[in-house]
Amino acid sequence: MSSAFRDAITDSALVTKIDLDLAVAEIKTDFGKLDARVTGELALVKWMLAVLLALAVANFAKQFF
């Protein structure tokens, strides 16, 4: 058991602050790209909903007026 623990410790690499900073910067970049894509998709959904509501109101107005 102690030899397995010793082997596990010697095979692993220590993470430095620079490594962590690089990983965090990469994650922040990925979230930024995701945020931009979601924002663009939501704008499209808003336009589609507005068109659908306009068609529904026009259909309602045509039936009763």
C-alpha positions as CSV (number, residue, x, y, z in Angstrom):
1,M,0.0,0.0,0.0
2,S,2.8,2.4,0.8
3,S,4.5,1.7,-2.4
4,A,1.3,2.5,-4.4
5,F,0.9,5.7,-2.5
6,R,4.6,6.6,-3.1
7,D,4.2,5.9,-6.8
8,A,1.1,8.0,-7.0
9,I,2.8,10.9,-5.4
10,T,5.9,10.8,-7.6
11,D,3.9,10.4,-10.9
12,S,1.8,13.5,-10.2
13,A,2.8,17.0,-11.1
14,L,2.4,20.0,-8.9
15,V,0.2,22.8,-10.2
16,T,1.7,26.2,-10.1
17,K,-0.1,29.5,-9.8
18,I,0.7,30.2,-13.5
19,D,-0.9,26.9,-14.5
20,L,-4.1,27.9,-12.6
21,D,-4.1,31.4,-14.1
22,L,-3.9,29.9,-17.6
23,A,-6.7,27.5,-16.9
24,V,-8.9,30.2,-15.4
25,A,-8.2,32.5,-18.4
26,E,-9.2,29.8,-20.8
27,I,-12.4,29.1,-18.9
28,K,-13.3,32.8,-18.8
29,T,-12.7,33.0,-22.6
30,D,-15.0,30.0,-23.2
31,F,-17.7,31.6,-21.1
32,G,-17.4,34.8,-23.0
33,K,-17.9,33.0,-26.3
34,L,-20.9,31.2,-24.9
35,D,-22.4,34.4,-23.5
36,A,-22.1,36.1,-26.9
37,R,-23.7,33.1,-28.7
38,V,-26.6,32.8,-26.2
39,T,-27.2,36.6,-26.4
40,G,-27.4,36.4,-30.2
41,E,-29.8,33.4,-30.1
42,L,-32.0,35.2,-27.6
43,A,-32.2,38.2,-29.8
44,L,-33.4,35.9,-32.6
45,V,-36.0,34.3,-30.4
46,K,-37.3,37.7,-29.4
47,W,-37.8,38.7,-33.0
48,M,-39.5,35.4,-33.8
49,L,-41.9,35.9,-30.9
50,A,-42.7,39.5,-31.9
51,V,-43.5,38.3,-35.4
52,L,-45.7,35.5,-34.1
53,L,-47.6,37.9,-31.8
54,A,-48.1,40.4,-34.6
55,L,-49.5,37.6,-36.8
56,A,-51.8,36.5,-33.9
57,V,-53.1,40.1,-33.4
58,A,-53.6,40.6,-37.1
59,N,-55.6,37.3,-37.3
60,F,-57.7,38.3,-34.3
61,A,-58.3,41.8,-35.8
62,K,-59.3,40.3,-39.2
63,Q,-61.8,37.9,-37.6
64,F,-63.7,40.5,-35.4
65,F,-63.3,43.8,-37.2
